[in-house]
Amino acid sequence: MNKINQGIILCALKSEAQALMSAFRENFIIKKGPFPTLVASTQTGNISIIQTGLGFQGLQEKKEWILNSFNPRFFINFGLAGAISSHLELGDVVMITQVYDCSSGTTTELLNSPNNPHPASFKLACLEENQRKSIRKNIKCVIGGSVRWAVESESHKVILAQKYSIDIVDLECFFIAELAQNAEIPFYSFKIISDYANENTQKDFFTNKKKILQDGSYSVAQAIRIIMQT
C-alpha cells in the first residue's frame, strides 16, 4: 500500500470534524475505509480529518489502522474541553503545551491517594508566540489532563486542579500524545472550552457546542495552516 505523507487531524466527534472542515474551506472528500475520514489536498500539503470517537477506547480501536494506512507528518488533536482553571471562559481557544494522564481513580480514590510527584505526562509541539499573534483570535497556552470519563462534579474538578495543576480536562489528548511519542511524530493539540467541568457539564456542553465550534474552529484552522507551512 502506498501511504501518503500528510497531516493527520484527530477529532472525537462528528460535529468537531465538520466544524473544522467548514473552517478550512477546502474541497474535502470522504475516503472509504473502516473509519470516517475526510481528505483534502491543499497548497501546503495533504490533510486527513479522522473521527476517532470519544476517549481512550475510540483511539485504541483505530491507532494501528492510522499508522498502517498513513505516513503522518504530524498529528493534531482538535475538539472540545472542560475548563479547570478559573481564568478560562466558554469559547476560549487553547493550545495544550503539556498533558497529564489523570485517568486513574474515582473522585474518592484520588482524594485518598498520595500525590504522585511524577505523574505520566508528555510535552507537546507548540506554535511560537509570533505565530499565535498572527491568528485572529488569541490562542491561550494551557496544561491539560486527560480522563476516561467526563468530570461532572466540583469536588472532582478541585482534586484534579490540586493534584495535577492542570488548566483543562479532556478525554483524548494524553492517549494521542502517547501514540505520537511512540511513533516519533510531532503532536499538537487545540481545544475550545465548552464547559466548566462541574455539575452542569452535560447541559453546558450540548447548549454551547454548535456556536462555540463555529466561532473557534476558524482560529484553529489558521493555526493548522501555519503548522502545514513549517
Secondary structure, 3 states (H helix, E strand, C coil): CCCCEEEEEEECCHHHHHHHHHHHCCCCEEECCCCCEEEEEECCEEEEEEECCCHHHHHHCCHHHHHHHCEEEEEEEEEEEEECCCCCCCCCEEEEEEEEECCCCCHHHHHHCCCCCCCCEEECCCCCHHHHHCCCCCEEEEEEEECCCCCCCHHHHHHHHHHHCCCEEECCHHHHHHHHHHHCCCEEEEEEEEECCCCCHHHHHHHHHHHHHHHHHHHHHHHHHHHHHC
